[in-house]
Amino acid sequence: MIDFVLPRRAVPMQLVAGEGHYDLVVGSVLSARCSVWIATANLKDLMIRREGIELGKGRRARYRSVIEVFDQLAERQVELRILHATTPSRSFRERFDKHPRLVSGGLELRLCPRVHLKAVIVDGATLYLGSANWTGAGLGAKAGGRRNFELGLVTDDPLYLDQVQGIYDRIWRGLECHGCKRREICEAPLDTDLG
């Protein structure tokens, strides 16, 4: 079971809100070198600004799908995992299916209907915990009037990184499936999908 309260201690953290999610969290993913682990309830096709294009008055930035970014990261052998609670959006699935490298294991997707945590762990060195799902409205990629109101914390604290990675990995490997009271609605319990 994942039930605990850690003792209080001083931890270096940054508070992020709104577009700060895009700058800090998505920015960390874009520069990943080893691994990106994402936990989200909702999984949508996040649109990423193309590098080198300035935003000016009356000019729209050009965007690309996060799926393209994931494909580039997979090409560089970055481990990519997404743990999610619901079926990914149609646009995510359609774009994903067009990238053979991702489909063949470059981006691992695991569905668990009990996942409600929102976390992004980059290179085992940067941790985001907060309210934002992996969506444009959640991660500040949409215009101010269309974004969700989200808050999160970012840290490089080794203890919290270890704790959250351990929880993520327990869920990922299906170690929390035994005794799950929602198993009857789970299409593919993680403890039976360890192939």
C-alpha positions in Angstrom: 0.0 0.0 0.0 1.1 3.5 -0.7 0.1 5.2 2.6 2.5 7.4 4.5 3.4 10.8 5.8 7.1 11.7 5.6 8.6 13.8 8.4 8.8 17.5 8.0 12.1 18.8 6.6 13.5 21.7 4.6 13.3 21.0 0.8 14.3 23.4 -2.0 11.3 23.9 -4.2 9.9 26.3 -6.8 6.1 27.1 -6.9 4.8 27.1 -10.5 1.4 28.4 -11.8 -0.2 29.0 -15.2 2.4 29.4 -18.0 5.1 28.6 -15.5 4.2 25.0 -16.0 5.0 25.2 -19.7 8.3 27.1 -19.1 9.6 24.9 -16.3 7.9 21.5 -16.6 7.6 21.2 -20.4 11.0 22.9 -20.8 12.6 20.2 -18.6 11.0 17.4 -20.8 12.3 19.1 -24.0 15.9 18.9 -22.6 15.7 15.4 -21.2 18.8 13.2 -21.6 18.0 9.9 -19.9 14.3 9.5 -19.0 10.9 11.2 -18.8 8.2 9.6 -16.5 4.8 11.2 -16.6 1.8 10.4 -14.4 -1.5 12.0 -15.4 -5.2 11.4 -15.2 -5.9 12.9 -18.7 -3.6 12.5 -21.6 -4.0 14.8 -24.6 -1.9 15.9 -27.6 0.0 18.8 -26.1 1.1 21.4 -28.6 4.7 22.6 -28.2 6.1 25.9 -29.5 8.7 25.4 -32.2 12.1 26.7 -31.2 13.5 29.8 -32.8 10.2 31.5 -33.6 9.7 34.7 -31.7 6.2 35.7 -30.5 5.5 39.2 -31.7 2.4 41.4 -31.7 -0.1 40.0 -34.0 2.1 37.0 -34.9 1.1 33.4 -34.0 3.8 31.0 -32.9 4.1 27.8 -34.9 3.5 24.7 -32.9 4.2 21.0 -33.2 2.8 18.0 -31.4 4.5 16.7 -28.3 4.4 13.3 -30.1 7.1 14.7 -32.4 9.1 15.7 -29.4 8.7 12.3 -27.9 9.8 10.7 -31.2 13.0 12.8 -31.2 13.7 11.9 -27.5 13.1 8.2 -28.3 15.6 8.5 -31.2 18.2 9.7 -28.6 17.4 6.6 -26.5 15.6 8.6 -23.8 13.3 6.3 -21.8 9.7 7.6 -22.1 6.9 6.4 -19.8 3.4 7.7 -19.4 1.1 6.3 -16.7 -2.5 7.5 -17.3 -6.0 6.9 -16.0 -8.1 7.3 -19.1 -7.9 6.5 -22.8 -5.6 9.1 -24.5 -7.4 11.7 -26.6 -8.2 10.8 -30.2 -5.6 13.3 -31.6 -2.9 11.9 -29.3 -3.7 8.3 -30.5 -3.8 9.3 -34.1 -0.4 11.1 -34.0 1.1 8.4 -31.8 0.1 5.7 -34.4 2.0 7.5 -37.1 5.4 7.2 -35.3 6.7 3.6 -35.6 9.5 4.2 -33.1 7.0 5.2 -30.4 4.6 2.4 -31.2 7.3 -0.2 -31.0 8.2 0.8 -27.5 9.9 4.1 -27.7 7.0 5.6 -25.7 5.5 3.2 -23.1 1.9 3.8 -22.1 0.3 2.1 -19.2 -3.3 2.7 -18.2 -4.6 2.4 -14.6 -8.0 3.9 -13.8 -6.9 4.7 -10.2 -4.1 7.0 -11.3 -5.0 10.6 -10.3 -1.5 11.8 -9.3 0.1 14.3 -11.6 3.9 14.0 -11.7 6.7 14.6 -14.2 10.1 13.2 -13.4 12.9 14.1 -15.8 16.3 12.3 -15.8 15.7 11.2 -12.2 16.8 14.7 -11.3 13.8 17.1 -11.6 10.4 16.4 -10.1 7.1 18.2 -10.7 4.2 17.4 -8.4 1.0 19.4 -8.8 -2.5 19.6 -10.2 -1.8 19.8 -13.9 -2.7 17.0 -16.2 -0.6 16.4 -19.4 -2.8 18.7 -21.4 -2.4 22.2 -23.0 -4.9 23.7 -20.6 -3.1 22.1 -17.6 0.5 22.9 -18.5 0.0 26.5 -19.6 0.3 25.9 -23.4 -3.0 27.6 -24.0 -3.8 31.4 -23.9 -4.3 32.9 -20.5 -8.1 32.9 -20.8 -8.3 29.3 -21.8 -5.9 27.7 -19.3 -6.9 25.9 -16.2 -5.9 27.3 -12.8 -3.1 25.0 -11.8 -0.4 25.0 -9.1 2.6 22.8 -8.7 6.0 22.4 -7.0 9.3 21.6 -8.7 12.2 20.2 -6.8 15.5 18.4 -7.3 15.4 17.0 -3.7 16.9 13.4 -3.9 14.6 12.0 -1.1 11.4 13.2 -2.8 12.7 12.1 -6.2 13.4 8.6 -4.8 10.0 8.4 -3.0 7.9 9.5 -6.0 9.9 7.3 -8.5 9.3 4.4 -6.1 5.6 5.0 -6.0 5.4 5.5 -9.8 7.4 2.3 -10.4 5.1 0.3 -8.0 2.0 1.4 -9.9 3.8 0.9 -13.3 4.8 -2.7 -12.4 1.3 -3.6 -11.1 2.4 -4.0 -7.5 -0.7 -2.1 -6.3 -3.1 -4.3 -8.4 -3.4 -7.0 -5.7 -6.5 -6.3 -3.8 -7.6 -3.4 -6.0 -11.3 -2.9 -5.6 -11.6 -1.4 -9.1 -10.1 -4.4 -10.9 -13.4 -5.3 -12.5 -13.4 -2.0 -14.5 -9.7 -2.3 -15.5 -9.3 -3.4 -19.1 -5.8 -4.6 -18.6 -4.6 -4.8 -15.0 -0.9 -3.8 -14.8 0.1 -7.0 -12.9 -1.0 -9.1 -15.8 0.6 -7.0 -18.5 4.2 -7.4 -17.6 5.2 -9.0 -21.0 
